[in-house]
Amino acid sequence: MDTLSHALYGKGFFGYRKYRWTSFLFGALPDLASFGIYFLVQLLSNFRRPKYGRPSMEEIPIWVVELYNISHSLITAFIFIAIVYFIKKDLTWPMLAWPAHIIVDLFTHSIEFFPTPIFWPLSNYRFDGIPWSNRYVFTTNIILIILIFLYRRMSNTKP
């Protein structure tokens, strides 16, 4: 799934209590912690990729793959949520956008390109989902986001 959609799901599902915009950030966090850092490194090093579209796995540095494994693991997410629970309990609600991101990715990433390592580091299991670039998945995604925010607006629960 694309990062913006994850952020919007985070805001739509977990952003109607205190820390409303924090859920937006946690919805995007797994992608920002891997590809976001990679993007910044490329930007700061003045790198210009000559082709458009998805890069091959050989082009992506191993550290990006490792950061992806860490940030896209339910184990990692729930460890951090548990730590925060003991420090600032009310912040844990918007943090649930992080595992929600992982679960959505589980079903919207194929085994061919960045399958979601849901139980990393305990298991290397990866589910073969339907890529979010599939037009039916992409269209359903847009419709669901619109419906979530319409529901929030109609129920007077600010997203």
C-alpha contacts under 8 A as a table, 3 or more apart, distances in Angstrom:
res1	aa1	res2	aa2	distance
1	M	5	S	6.81
1	M	6	H	6.92
1	M	104	V	7.29
1	M	105	D	5.98
1	M	108	T	5.97
1	M	109	H	7.29
1	M	131	P	7.72
1	M	132	W	5.21
1	M	133	S	7.93
2	D	5	S	5.53
2	D	6	H	6.54
2	D	132	W	7.70
3	T	6	H	5.12
3	T	7	A	6.26
3	T	27	G	7.96
3	T	28	A	5.46
3	T	31	D	6.32
3	T	32	L	7.94
4	L	7	A	5.05
4	L	8	L	6.18
4	L	28	A	6.95
5	S	8	L	5.01
5	S	9	Y	6.10
5	S	141	N	7.72
5	S	145	I	7.57
6	H	9	Y	5.09
6	H	10	G	6.12
6	H	24	F	7.96
6	H	27	G	5.04
6	H	28	A	5.54
6	H	101	H	5.82
7	A	10	G	5.03
7	A	11	K	6.22
7	A	23	S	7.42
7	A	24	F	4.51
7	A	25	L	6.26
7	A	26	F	7.13
7	A	27	G	4.22
7	A	28	A	4.73
8	L	11	K	5.02
8	L	12	G	5.88
8	L	24	F	6.18
8	L	27	G	7.22
8	L	145	I	7.03
9	Y	12	G	4.95
9	Y	13	F	5.92
9	Y	24	F	7.69
9	Y	27	G	6.77
9	Y	97	A	7.50
9	Y	145	I	6.65
10	G	13	F	5.48
10	G	14	F	5.55
10	G	15	G	6.70
10	G	23	S	5.10
10	G	24	F	5.11
10	G	25	L	7.77
10	G	26	F	6.83
10	G	27	G	4.44
10	G	28	A	7.82
10	G	94	P	7.45
10	G	96	L	7.88
10	G	97	A	4.53
10	G	98	W	7.65
10	G	100	A	7.43
10	G	101	H	7.63
11	K	14	F	5.48
11	K	15	G	4.31
11	K	16	Y	7.51
11	K	20	R	7.01
11	K	21	W	6.66
11	K	22	T	7.94
11	K	23	S	5.12
11	K	24	F	4.61
11	K	27	G	7.31
11	K	97	A	7.76
11	K	159	P	5.93
12	G	15	G	5.86
12	G	16	Y	7.50
12	G	145	I	7.69
12	G	148	I	6.04
12	G	149	F	6.12
12	G	152	R	7.44
12	G	159	P	5.29
13	F	16	Y	7.49
13	F	97	A	7.60
13	F	148	I	7.66
13	F	159	P	7.58
14	F	17	R	7.27
14	F	20	R	7.59
14	F	23	S	5.77
14	F	93	W	6.47
14	F	94	P	5.11
14	F	96	L	7.04
14	F	97	A	6.39
14	F	159	P	7.75
15	G	18	K	7.56
15	G	19	Y	7.00
15	G	20	R	4.23
15	G	21	W	6.27
15	G	22	T	7.32
15	G	23	S	5.29
15	G	24	F	7.13
15	G	94	P	6.24
15	G	158	K	7.74
15	G	159	P	5.07
16	Y	20	R	5.69
16	Y	157	T	6.18
16	Y	158	K	5.33
16	Y	159	P	4.65
17	R	20	R	5.89
18	K	90	D	7.51
18	K	91	L	7.90
19	Y	22	T	5.27
19	Y	23	S	7.16
19	Y	91	L	7.08
19	Y	94	P	6.94
20	R	23	S	6.12
20	R	24	F	7.63
20	R	94	P	7.40
20	R	159	P	6.98
21	W	24	F	5.12
21	W	25	L	6.74
22	T	25	L	5.14
22	T	26	F	6.26
22	T	94	P	6.06
22	T	95	M	7.63
23	S	26	F	4.99
23	S	27	G	5.93
23	S	94	P	4.24
23	S	95	M	6.15
23	S	96	L	7.69
23	S	97	A	5.81
24	F	27	G	5.16
24	F	28	A	6.63
24	F	97	A	7.62
25	L	28	A	5.29
25	L	29	L	5.91
26	F	29	L	4.76
26	F	30	P	7.71
26	F	94	P	6.98
26	F	95	M	5.69
26	F	96	L	7.64
26	F	97	A	5.44
26	F	98	W	5.15
27	G	30	P	7.58
27	G	95	M	7.95
27	G	97	A	4.61
27	G	98	W	5.19
27	G	100	A	7.38
27	G	101	H	5.81
28	A	31	D	5.78
28	A	32	L	6.14
28	A	98	W	7.47
28	A	101	H	7.44
29	L	32	L	4.96
29	L	33	A	5.87
29	L	71	S	7.69
29	L	98	W	6.68
30	P	33	A	5.27
30	P	34	S	6.66
30	P	68	Y	7.07
30	P	71	S	4.71
30	P	72	H	5.75
30	P	98	W	6.93
30	P	101	H	7.48
30	P	102	I	7.76
31	D	34	S	5.37
31	D	35	F	5.52
31	D	36	G	6.26
31	D	68	Y	7.35
31	D	71	S	7.59
32	L	35	F	5.64
32	L	36	G	3.97
32	L	37	I	6.39
33	A	36	G	5.87
33	A	37	I	6.01
33	A	67	L	6.64
33	A	68	Y	7.31
33	A	71	S	6.52
34	S	37	I	5.55
34	S	38	Y	6.38
34	S	64	V	5.44
34	S	65	V	7.48
34	S	67	L	5.04
34	S	68	Y	5.11
34	S	71	S	7.25
35	F	38	Y	4.82
35	F	39	F	5.95
35	F	64	V	6.73
35	F	68	Y	7.73
36	G	39	F	5.05
36	G	40	L	6.30
37	I	40	L	5.09
37	I	41	V	6.19
38	Y	41	V	5.10
38	Y	42	Q	6.18
38	Y	64	V	6.62
39	F	42	Q	5.11
39	F	43	L	6.05
40	L	43	L	4.92
40	L	44	L	5.96
41	V	44	L	5.23
41	V	45	S	6.02
42	Q	45	S	5.23
42	Q	46	N	6.25
42	Q	47	F	5.15
42	Q	48	R	7.65
43	L	46	N	5.22
43	L	47	F	6.15
44	L	47	F	7.61
49	R	52	Y	7.59
55	P	59	E	6.24
55	P	60	I	7.25
56	S	59	E	5.41
56	S	60	I	7.03
57	M	60	I	5.41
57	M	113	F	7.49
58	E	61	P	7.54
60	I	64	V	6.76
60	I	65	V	7.53
61	P	64	V	5.56
61	P	65	V	6.94
62	I	65	V	5.05
62	I	66	E	6.26
63	W	66	E	4.97
63	W	67	L	6.08
64	V	67	L	5.09
64	V	68	Y	6.04
65	V	68	Y	4.96
65	V	69	N	6.21
66	E	69	N	5.01
66	E	70	I	6.28
67	L	70	I	5.10
67	L	71	S	6.02
68	Y	71	S	5.23
68	Y	72	H	5.75
69	N	72	H	5.37
69	N	73	S	6.27
69	N	116	T	7.53
69	N	117	P	5.78
69	N	120	W	6.53
70	I	73	S	5.73
70	I	76	T	6.41
70	I	120	W	7.04
70	I	121	P	7.95
71	S	76	T	6.78
71	S	77	A	7.23
72	H	76	T	7.75
72	H	77	A	7.80
72	H	102	I	5.58
72	H	116	T	6.23
72	H	117	P	6.17
72	H	118	I	6.33
73	S	76	T	5.31
73	S	77	A	6.33
73	S	99	P	8.00
73	S	102	I	6.95
73	S	116	T	7.57
73	S	117	P	5.71
73	S	118	I	4.49
73	S	119	F	5.49
73	S	120	W	5.39
73	S	121	P	7.86
74	L	77	A	4.97
74	L	78	F	5.97
74	L	99	P	5.91
74	L	102	I	6.92
74	L	118	I	5.50
74	L	119	F	6.00
74	L	120	W	7.68
75	I	78	F	5.44
75	I	79	I	6.17
75	I	118	I	7.55
75	I	119	F	5.94
75	I	120	W	6.74
75	I	121	P	7.74
76	T	79	I	5.20
76	T	80	F	6.38
76	T	120	W	7.90
77	A	80	F	5.35
77	A	81	I	6.18
77	A	98	W	6.56
77	A	99	P	6.14
78	F	81	I	4.83
78	F	82	A	5.90
78	F	99	P	7.59
79	I	82	A	5.15
79	I	83	I	6.29
80	F	83	I	5.10
80	F	84	V	6.19
81	I	84	V	5.12
81	I	85	Y	5.99
81	I	92	T	5.94
81	I	95	M	6.63
81	I	96	L	7.80
82	A	85	Y	4.95
82	A	86	F	6.75
83	I	86	F	5.59
83	I	87	I	6.66
84	V	87	I	4.92
84	V	88	K	5.58
84	V	89	K	6.51
84	V	91	L	7.16
84	V	92	T	6.51
85	Y	88	K	5.56
85	Y	89	K	4.25
85	Y	90	D	7.50
85	Y	91	L	7.35
85	Y	92	T	5.86
86	F	89	K	6.11
88	K	91	L	5.76
88	K	92	T	7.47
89	K	92	T	5.72
90	D	93	W	6.30
91	L	94	P	6.05
91	L	95	M	6.58
92	T	95	M	4.90
92	T	96	L	6.56
93	W	96	L	5.55
94	P	97	A	5.89
95	M	98	W	5.72
95	M	99	P	7.94
96	L	99	P	5.65
96	L	100	A	6.31
97	A	100	A	4.91
97	A	101	H	6.09
98	W	101	H	5.16
98	W	102	I	6.60
99	P	102	I	4.94
99	P	103	I	6.24
100	A	103	I	5.15
100	A	104	V	6.24
101	H	104	V	5.26
101	H	105	D	6.16
102	I	105	D	5.05
102	I	106	L	6.12
102	I	116	T	7.13
102	I	118	I	7.01
103	I	106	L	5.02
103	I	107	F	6.96
103	I	118	I	7.89
104	V	107	F	5.64
104	V	108	T	6.29
105	D	108	T	4.88
105	D	109	H	5.68
105	D	115	P	7.90
105	D	116	T	6.26
106	L	109	H	6.08
106	L	115	P	7.04
106	L	116	T	5.24
106	L	118	I	7.23
106	L	126	R	7.81
106	L	127	F	6.28
106	L	128	D	7.85
106	L	129	G	6.44
107	F	110	S	7.88
107	F	127	F	7.28
107	F	128	D	7.34
107	F	129	G	4.38
107	F	130	I	6.22
107	F	131	P	7.84
108	T	129	G	5.14
108	T	130	I	4.98
108	T	131	P	4.71
108	T	132	W	4.97
108	T	137	V	7.77
109	H	113	F	6.95
109	H	114	F	6.65
109	H	115	P	5.28
109	H	116	T	6.85
109	H	128	D	6.79
109	H	129	G	5.03
109	H	130	I	5.87
109	H	131	P	4.65
109	H	132	W	6.61
110	S	113	F	5.97
110	S	114	F	7.20
110	S	115	P	5.61
110	S	127	F	7.43
110	S	128	D	4.71
110	S	129	G	4.60
110	S	130	I	5.56
110	S	131	P	5.31
111	I	114	F	6.74
111	I	115	P	4.83
111	I	126	R	6.99
111	I	127	F	6.66
111	I	128	D	4.65
111	I	129	G	6.99
112	E	115	P	6.95
115	P	126	R	5.81
115	P	127	F	6.65
115	P	128	D	6.89
115	P	129	G	7.88
116	T	126	R	5.73
116	T	127	F	6.94
117	P	120	W	5.39
117	P	123	S	7.89
117	P	124	N	6.27
117	P	125	Y	6.25
117	P	126	R	5.40
118	I	125	Y	7.10
118	I	126	R	6.88
119	F	122	L	5.74
119	F	123	S	5.29
119	F	124	N	6.89
119	F	125	Y	6.84
120	W	123	S	5.24
120	W	124	N	5.99
120	W	125	Y	7.86
121	P	124	N	7.03
130	I	134	N	7.12
130	I	137	V	7.61
131	P	134	N	5.68
131	P	137	V	7.52
132	W	135	R	7.63
132	W	137	V	5.45
132	W	138	F	5.57
133	S	137	V	7.03
133	S	138	F	6.05
134	N	137	V	5.34
134	N	138	F	6.03
135	R	138	F	4.98
135	R	139	T	5.89
136	Y	139	T	5.17
136	Y	140	T	6.01
137	V	140	T	5.12
137	V	141	N	6.03
138	F	141	N	5.03
138	F	142	I	6.43
139	T	142	I	5.24
139	T	143	I	6.30
140	T	143	I	5.11
140	T	144	L	6.07
141	N	144	L	5.18
141	N	145	I	6.26
142	I	145	I	5.27
142	I	146	I	6.31
143	I	146	I	5.19
143	I	147	L	6.14
144	L	147	L	5.02
144	L	148	I	6.08
145	I	148	I	5.17
145	I	149	F	6.39
146	I	149	F	5.37
146	I	150	L	6.06
147	L	150	L	5.00
147	L	151	Y	5.99
148	I	151	Y	5.16
148	I	152	R	6.28
149	F	152	R	4.96
149	F	153	R	6.11
149	F	159	P	7.01
150	L	153	R	5.07
150	L	154	M	6.04
151	Y	154	M	5.12
151	Y	155	S	5.93
152	R	155	S	5.23
152	R	156	N	6.04
152	R	157	T	4.97
152	R	158	K	6.00
152	R	159	P	6.12
153	R	156	N	5.18
153	R	157	T	6.28
153	R	158	K	6.49
153	R	159	P	7.77
154	M	157	T	7.71
